[in-house]
Amino acid sequence: MLVPMAKVEIIGAKGDFTGVLSLLHDQGCLHIEDLSAKIESGRVPLERMEVYEEQQLDREQMEDLLIRVRSIIKALEHDHITVDQASRTSEYERLCDLSPQELADEVAGVLGDLEGRTAELAATRTNLESEMALLTRYEPILQKIQPLAKQIVTTGAYESVALLVERRYKSALELLKAELDKITHKQCEIVSTDVDEDTTAAIVVFNKTYSDPVHKFLAMENVNQIRLPSSFEDMPFDVAYETLKERRKHLPAEIERVSLELEELSKQWFLKLTTIRDVMIDKIAEIEAIPKFGRTAYAFVINGWLPAADVKKLREQISSQWGDEVIVNQIKISEEEFGETPVCMKNPSRIAPFQKLTGVRGVPRYGTVDPTWMIFIFFPFIYGMIVGDFGYGLVMLSIIMWMRIKFRANELVQIATSILGPAATMVVVFGVAYGEFFGDVLQGTVILPEVASHEFAYFGVIPTFHRVDLILPFMFLALGVGILHILFGLVVGIYNAVRTHHKKHLYEKAGVLTFLIALLALAALFQQAAADMLGETGLLIAQGSVALLALAGFFYAIRGGGVMGGVEILESFTHIASYIRIMAVGLAGAIFADAINAIVATMGNVVVGALVGVTLHTIHIIMASFSPMIHALRLNLLEFLGKFYEVGQQPYSPFTKTGGEEIV
């Protein structure tokens, strides 16, 4: 649901401004309205609050120190950091009470103790890790090449170059030899060996007299030369290999030593550094916020929004410090301001993850309905209706539960599995309804005995809807879901229009809804059952009345939306037709699963059949996890939400401290 918001105006003497701003920052519930644009346009009779030169200098100094503190924190971060929250809170409050200059002096002292040593250790570790990666890459190459190098006896008059060639181009070495013979007048030799299944290494030995033209030729032809690190360049390949192995053996201990020293510094300083970072971020944010406020010659004006439930607390806190000298006025939010009112969404923990899906379209406009609970119901329902396989659903649920346990600290995984869990549950539910367990594995068995041509039942009691045999009914079922979904979306659109007092939207949505319902009723009246029940005269009267109702709906749709009202009617038909994808994609998946089982049945060997079945069903489960999900999302976020969803301008973003708590 959308949290009811209140707009407040805080007015007080300019001398109290800094204290009030600090209190608002501490409380962390006011979403600040930037008055600068309104002031410049003359919409409010105020002047912009100015940042004094001293405040600007403090800000610039803190920004410079913040960059340096963050670089040290980055160097000291590691996977096993633990911070005592009570100590951190105490340190945060102490640093917050310091003046900007006192804070700068303390931070400068910390930087003097740490900056040089941390930078040196971080650079050393980076260099050692880079060297390790480089040597790791070269070792297998030199291991293959050095036996070749031992076969080649070179004198001071000869030079050697190592090359890497893709094995499929190994024959090109003969062409390379021919070209180099021309350049060196046949004073050249190439020896090669295979490094692995994809790569061949070669050593080219040639007279030093032709060094420049040979290197120039190799460079122009983009031949991949093995360039050893600078410390190994002048060594023979066999000597370089032994030296490299020895160096690589000692590198891990050096890296470990430097890492342990950084960890010791982290234990000693990480809490203080991160607290300093947060305090400076908050103090900079307070200075940056100043130009958003208004002022007169003697007073300041702060405008903003906060949850209506927090207004009383804000008034009490301000009154306890300033009494009647600072006034908090609650201003009624007009309908014209709904669009710019920040939106705060608060849903039960089970539903809240689905806000990520509705958020794809932006936050809902303030004053309208939060559709998160609708997506919580309809997305799993449509996804389950498409996939609809009991076995596939169990596999999906097992993977989802494993991921939730394995990655319980990963917020993104927890949100994703919270969305996918209900969807997979509905796959199981519809799998039971369709009588599908890895396709038609159970059909014709004791569990799902064949009762009639297209009817199955669990133990002959619970009926199922075998969609592969009931294609046309399945299509009508999908269209029925689409009709109900779209009509419900229009009902929500009418409700939004009433809440926001938007007459044109009301006329348009009500007109489209009336037209569609009348058309459905008209289609029903042309059925023989209607003629039998109403008689000829009654049927004509009913048909005429419904036709007039459809015309009235069309008229009001045009009255509310103009040409777009007519487009909305036509679009509604295409949106309803779009729900046929439930049948098309679902049926394709079911037939594919049945085809897999048919393939397995033709296998003469049980083991081979099982391997083929498991492999193909695994591929199909992966496909069923993505393609139907895209279609289910489209039907919910485009077709359904398109009937009523109005996008707001901004989410609720309170002016809160990094070291404090956000109040919602």
Summary of the structure (lengths in Angstrom):
residues: 664
radius of gyration: 36.8
end to end distance: 12.9
largest distance: 116.1
contacts: 2077
relative contact order: 0.12
helix: 67%
strand: 11%
